[in-house]
Amino acid sequence: MKKLLALAMICLATVTAQAQKTELTDDQKAVKKEMLEKYDANKDGKLDKDERAKMTKEDKAKWEKAFPKKKKTDDAAK
């Protein structure tokens, strides 16, 4: 019974962490909306590689500030 409860708590913690991770801030939502309106040529709600390549330097900087890339650690590369 204790093992089942512990497993359930771990699952709940994982789901909660993932839900919090995917929520965007108001600033991120505004930048995403602006960039989609400007560059989403195929209107799929995502910026693919070709669409991102057409961004101006200013817009790329704004995007990267709102959505910083996660740095990989040496352990993750192994």
C-alpha positions as CSV (number, residue, x, y, z in Angstrom):
1,M,0.0,0.0,0.0
2,K,2.8,2.4,0.9
3,K,4.5,1.7,-2.5
4,L,1.3,2.4,-4.4
5,L,0.9,5.7,-2.5
6,A,4.5,6.7,-3.1
7,L,4.1,5.9,-6.8
8,A,0.9,7.9,-7.1
9,M,2.6,10.9,-5.4
10,I,5.5,10.7,-7.8
11,C,3.2,10.5,-10.8
12,L,1.2,13.5,-9.5
13,A,4.4,15.5,-9.0
14,T,5.6,14.7,-12.5
15,V,2.3,15.7,-14.1
16,T,2.1,18.9,-12.1
17,A,5.7,19.9,-13.0
18,Q,5.0,19.3,-16.7
19,A,1.8,21.4,-16.6
20,Q,3.6,24.3,-15.0
21,K,6.4,24.0,-17.5
22,T,4.2,24.5,-20.5
23,E,2.2,27.5,-19.3
24,L,3.3,30.7,-21.0
25,T,3.7,34.1,-19.4
26,D,1.7,37.1,-20.7
27,D,4.8,38.4,-22.3
28,Q,5.5,35.1,-24.0
29,K,1.9,34.9,-25.2
30,A,2.2,38.5,-26.7
31,V,5.5,37.8,-28.5
32,K,4.2,34.4,-29.8
33,K,1.0,36.1,-31.1
34,E,2.9,38.9,-32.8
35,M,5.5,36.6,-34.4
36,L,2.8,34.1,-35.6
37,E,0.8,37.0,-37.2
38,K,4.0,38.2,-38.9
39,Y,5.7,35.0,-40.0
40,D,3.4,32.0,-39.9
41,A,3.0,31.6,-43.6
42,N,1.1,28.3,-43.6
43,K,-1.1,29.3,-40.7
44,D,-0.5,26.2,-38.7
45,G,0.1,28.0,-35.4
46,K,3.8,27.2,-35.3
47,L,6.9,28.8,-36.6
48,D,8.9,26.2,-38.6
49,K,12.5,26.4,-39.5
50,D,11.9,28.3,-42.8
51,E,9.5,30.8,-41.2
52,R,12.0,31.5,-38.4
53,A,14.7,32.0,-41.0
54,K,12.7,34.9,-42.4
55,M,12.6,36.8,-39.1
56,T,14.4,40.1,-38.8
57,K,17.3,40.4,-36.3
58,E,15.2,42.4,-34.0
59,D,12.3,39.9,-34.1
60,K,14.8,37.0,-33.5
61,A,16.2,38.8,-30.5
62,K,12.7,39.4,-29.2
63,W,11.8,35.7,-29.7
64,E,15.0,34.5,-28.0
65,K,14.5,36.8,-25.1
66,A,10.9,35.5,-24.6
67,F,11.8,31.9,-25.3
68,P,15.4,31.3,-24.2
69,K,17.0,28.0,-25.4
70,K,17.7,25.5,-22.7
71,K,21.4,24.9,-22.3
72,K,22.5,21.3,-22.4
73,T,24.7,20.0,-19.7
74,D,27.7,17.7,-20.3
75,D,25.9,14.9,-18.5
76,A,22.9,15.2,-20.9
77,A,25.1,14.9,-23.9
78,K,26.6,11.5,-22.7
